[in-house]
Amino acid sequence: MATTIINPQPSTNVSNGSGIGFLIGAIVLVVFLALVFFYAVPFIRGLSGNGGVQVNVPVPKSINVNVQPAK
């Protein structure tokens, strides 16, 4: 009995790619890290219970500005 082995042709649709997927992935990663840096880090620091330094500056009730014209 004879055995027939059929080997399919290799796919010719394989592209080498231009790297656009890598570029888009890198941009998405940078945007995600920027969002974490700007929003999540301050939020997490706020949860620690440390209110930070509070500075009280007294505000005068009136400001007296005496302007003398130049002679």
Backbone as a printed PyTorch tensor [residue, N CA C, xyz], in Angstrom:
tensor([[[  0.8250,  -1.1560,   0.0000],
         [  0.0000,   0.0000,   0.0000],
         [  0.8860,   1.2410,   0.0000]],

        [[  0.5870,   2.1190,  -0.9150],
         [  1.3860,   3.3270,  -1.0880],
         [  0.8510,   4.4370,  -0.1970]],

        [[  1.7620,   5.1880,   0.4040],
         [  1.3850,   6.3050,   1.2720],
         [  1.6970,   7.6050,   0.5410]],

        [[  0.7040,   8.4610,   0.4950],
         [  0.8940,   9.7540,  -0.1580],
         [  1.0060,  10.8280,   0.9270]],

        [[  2.1000,  11.5740,   0.8960],
         [  2.3130,  12.6610,   1.8560],
         [  2.1190,  13.9710,   1.1090]],

        [[  1.1840,  14.7770,   1.6180],
         [  0.8970,  16.0610,   0.9720],
         [  1.4380,  17.1720,   1.8580]],

        [[  2.3500,  17.9350,   1.3180],
         [  2.9010,  19.0860,   2.0360],
         [  2.2570,  20.3500,   1.4910]],

        [[  1.5710,  21.0910,   2.3370],
         [  0.9510,  22.3170,   1.8320],
         [  2.0070,  23.3730,   1.5280]],

        [[  1.6650,  24.2280,   0.6040],
         [  2.5730,  25.3030,   0.2410],
         [  2.6960,  26.2750,   1.4070]],

        [[  3.8710,  26.8320,   1.6400],
         [  4.0170,  27.8150,   2.7070],
         [  3.2280,  29.0810,   2.3870]],

        [[  2.7790,  29.7300,   3.4110],
         [  1.9740,  30.9260,   3.2430],
         [  2.8250,  32.0430,   2.6460]],

        [[  2.2710,  32.7040,   1.6350],
         [  2.9940,  33.8110,   1.0110],
         [  2.5010,  35.1610,   1.5350]],

        [[  1.5810,  35.1560,   2.5020],
         [  1.0370,  36.3940,   3.0390],
         [  1.8430,  36.9190,   4.2190]],

        [[  2.9570,  36.3130,   4.4990],
         [  3.7690,  36.7340,   5.6340],
         [  4.4770,  38.0350,   5.2650]],

        [[  4.2210,  39.0650,   6.0490],
         [  4.8950,  40.3370,   5.7780],
         [  5.9510,  40.5710,   6.8530]],

        [[  6.9660,  41.2710,   6.4920],
         [  8.0300,  41.5650,   7.4380],
         [  7.6010,  42.6350,   8.4250]],

        [[  6.5980,  43.4260,   8.0710],
         [  6.0990,  44.4640,   8.9460],
         [  6.9550,  45.7170,   8.8570]],

        [[  6.3130,  46.8320,   9.1150],
         [  7.0410,  48.0930,   9.0390],
         [  7.3190,  48.6540,  10.4260]],

        [[  6.8760,  47.9780,  11.4650],
         [  7.1250,  48.4360,  12.8180],
         [  6.0900,  49.4210,  13.3280]],

        [[  5.0010,  49.6140,  12.5980],
         [  3.9840,  50.5710,  13.0230],
         [  3.2740,  50.0790,  14.2790]],

        [[  3.1330,  48.7880,  14.4360],
         [  2.5200,  48.2500,  15.6500],
         [  3.3640,  48.5370,  16.8770]],

        [[  4.6600,  48.4250,  16.7340],
         [  5.5680,  48.7460,  17.8370],
         [  5.4930,  50.2220,  18.1870]],

        [[  5.4320,  51.0710,  17.1760],
         [  5.3530,  52.5100,  17.4040],
         [  4.0610,  52.8860,  18.1230]],

        [[  2.9470,  52.3430,  17.6900],
         [  1.6650,  52.6270,  18.3400],
         [  1.6760,  52.0950,  19.7680]],

        [[  2.2190,  50.9240,  19.9710],
         [  2.3110,  50.3720,  21.3210],
         [  3.1690,  51.2250,  22.2390]],

        [[  4.2700,  51.7470,  21.7240],
         [  5.1410,  52.6160,  22.5270],
         [  4.4330,  53.9130,  22.8830]],

        [[  3.6860,  54.4830,  21.9390],
         [  2.9470,  55.7200,  22.2170],
         [  1.8700,  55.4780,  23.2570]],

        [[  1.1500,  54.3890,  23.1550],
         [  0.1150,  54.0590,  24.1400],
         [  0.7460,  53.8620,  25.5160]],

        [[  1.8850,  53.2240,  25.5750],
         [  2.5670,  53.0100,  26.8470],
         [  2.9980,  54.3320,  27.4700]],

        [[  3.5280,  55.2500,  26.6710],
         [  3.9530,  56.5540,  27.1880],
         [  2.7580,  57.3440,  27.6940]],

        [[  1.6450,  57.3190,  26.9680],
         [  0.4400,  58.0350,  27.4120],
         [ -0.0810,  57.4290,  28.7110]],

        [[ -0.0790,  56.1250,  28.8170],
         [ -0.5470,  55.4690,  30.0350],
         [  0.3370,  55.8320,  31.2240]],

        [[  1.6400,  55.8180,  31.0380],
         [  2.5480,  56.1790,  32.1270],
         [  2.3950,  57.6430,  32.5240]],

        [[  2.1340,  58.5200,  31.5560],
         [  1.9130,  59.9380,  31.8720],
         [  0.6400,  60.1050,  32.6890]],

        [[ -0.4090,  59.3910,  32.3530],
         [ -1.6550,  59.4660,  33.1220],
         [ -1.4500,  58.9610,  34.5430]],

        [[ -0.7110,  57.8830,  34.6870],
         [ -0.4250,  57.3700,  36.0300],
         [  0.3820,  58.3830,  36.8180]],

        [[  1.3660,  58.9870,  36.1810],
         [  2.2250,  59.9460,  36.8670],
         [  1.4390,  61.1750,  37.3090]],

        [[  0.5580,  61.7000,  36.4620],
         [ -0.1380,  62.9400,  36.7660],
         [ -1.3590,  62.7520,  37.6610]],

        [[ -2.0000,  61.5850,  37.6310],
         [ -3.2350,  61.4020,  38.3910],
         [ -3.0990,  60.4130,  39.5400]],

        [[ -2.5240,  59.2730,  39.3040],
         [ -2.4990,  58.2300,  40.3260],
         [ -1.5000,  58.5220,  41.4280]],

        [[ -0.3280,  59.0240,  41.0940],
         [  0.6940,  59.2690,  42.1170],
         [  0.2390,  60.3340,  43.1160]],

        [[ -0.2960,  61.4920,  42.6890],
         [ -0.7840,  62.4520,  43.6880],
         [ -1.9540,  61.9090,  44.5040]],

        [[ -2.8070,  61.1120,  43.8900],
         [ -3.9310,  60.5270,  44.6250],
         [ -3.4330,  59.5770,  45.7030]],

        [[ -2.4550,  58.7640,  45.3710],
         [ -1.9020,  57.8190,  46.3470],
         [ -1.1950,  58.5680,  47.4640]],

        [[ -0.4800,  59.6440,  47.1350],
         [  0.1690,  60.4400,  48.1690],
         [ -0.8590,  61.0920,  49.0840]],

        [[ -2.0020,  61.4790,  48.5450],
         [ -3.0560,  62.0850,  49.3480],
         [ -3.6900,  61.1020,  50.3100]],

        [[ -3.6560,  59.8310,  49.9980],
         [ -4.2400,  58.8090,  50.8660],
         [ -3.3500,  58.4760,  52.0610]],

        [[ -2.1080,  58.9380,  52.0360],
         [ -1.1880,  58.5650,  53.1010],
         [ -1.4970,  59.2630,  54.4190]],

        [[ -2.3710,  60.2780,  54.4090],
         [ -2.7460,  60.9500,  55.6510],
         [ -1.8730,  62.1400,  55.9700]],

        [[ -0.7860,  62.3120,  55.2800],
         [  0.0900,  63.4430,  55.5140],
         [ -0.4400,  64.6160,  54.7060]],

        [[ -0.9050,  65.6520,  55.4070],
         [ -1.4720,  66.7980,  54.7220],
         [ -0.4280,  67.7090,  54.1280]],

        [[  0.8100,  67.4740,  54.4200],
         [  1.8610,  68.3190,  53.8980],
         [  2.0860,  69.5190,  54.7990]],

        [[  2.7690,  70.4980,  54.3040],
         [  3.1020,  71.6920,  55.0680],
         [  2.0200,  72.7330,  54.8340]],

        [[  1.5150,  73.2990,  55.9190],
         [  0.5100,  74.3470,  55.8090],
         [  1.1580,  75.6690,  56.1900]],

        [[  1.0700,  76.6300,  55.2930],
         [  1.6660,  77.9410,  55.5160],
         [  0.5400,  78.9560,  55.6290]],

        [[  0.4940,  79.6740,  56.7570],
         [ -0.5020,  80.7110,  56.9540],
         [  0.1720,  82.0690,  56.8020]],

        [[ -0.3090,  82.8590,  55.8670],
         [  0.2410,  84.1900,  55.6200],
         [ -0.8170,  85.1980,  56.0260]],

        [[ -0.4960,  86.0920,  56.9710],
         [ -1.4940,  87.0860,  57.3600],
         [ -1.7110,  88.0960,  56.2310]],

        [[ -2.9670,  88.4270,  56.0030],
         [ -3.3180,  89.3640,  54.9470],
         [ -3.7100,  90.6820,  55.6110]],

        [[ -3.0630,  91.8050,  55.2350],
         [ -3.4200,  93.0800,  55.8430],
         [ -4.8180,  93.5130,  55.4120]],

        [[ -5.5030,  94.2670,  56.3010],
         [ -6.8590,  94.7230,  55.9830],
         [ -6.8400,  95.7930,  54.9150]],

        [[ -5.8200,  96.6310,  54.9130],
         [ -5.7190,  97.6500,  53.8740],
         [ -4.2480,  97.8190,  53.4970]],

        [[ -4.0440,  98.2330,  52.2740],
         [ -2.6840,  98.4600,  51.7840],
         [ -2.5370,  99.9500,  51.5060]],

        [[ -1.5710, 100.5720,  52.1370],
         [ -1.3160, 101.9880,  51.9580],
         [ -0.1550, 102.1520,  50.9960]],

        [[ -0.4680, 102.6590,  49.8220],
         [  0.5590, 102.8560,  48.8210],
         [  0.6660, 104.3620,  48.5720]],

        [[  1.7420, 104.9370,  49.0110],
         [  1.9960, 106.3660,  48.7760],
         [  2.9330, 106.5100,  47.5910]],

        [[  2.4020, 107.0370,  46.5090],
         [  3.1830, 107.1800,  45.2960],
         [  3.5290, 108.6420,  45.1480]],

        [[  4.8040, 108.9310,  45.0830],
         [  5.2760, 110.2950,  44.8920],
         [  5.6560, 110.4650,  43.4290]],

        [[  5.1190, 111.4980,  42.7640],
         [  5.4900, 111.6990,  41.3610],
         [  6.9640, 112.0740,  41.2270]],

        [[  7.5550, 111.6460,  40.1320],
         [  8.9640, 111.9380,  39.8810],
         [  9.1380, 113.4280,  39.6160]],

        [[ 10.2170, 114.0380,  40.1140],
         [ 10.4670, 115.4610,  39.9220],
         [ 11.4190, 115.7250,  38.8010]]])
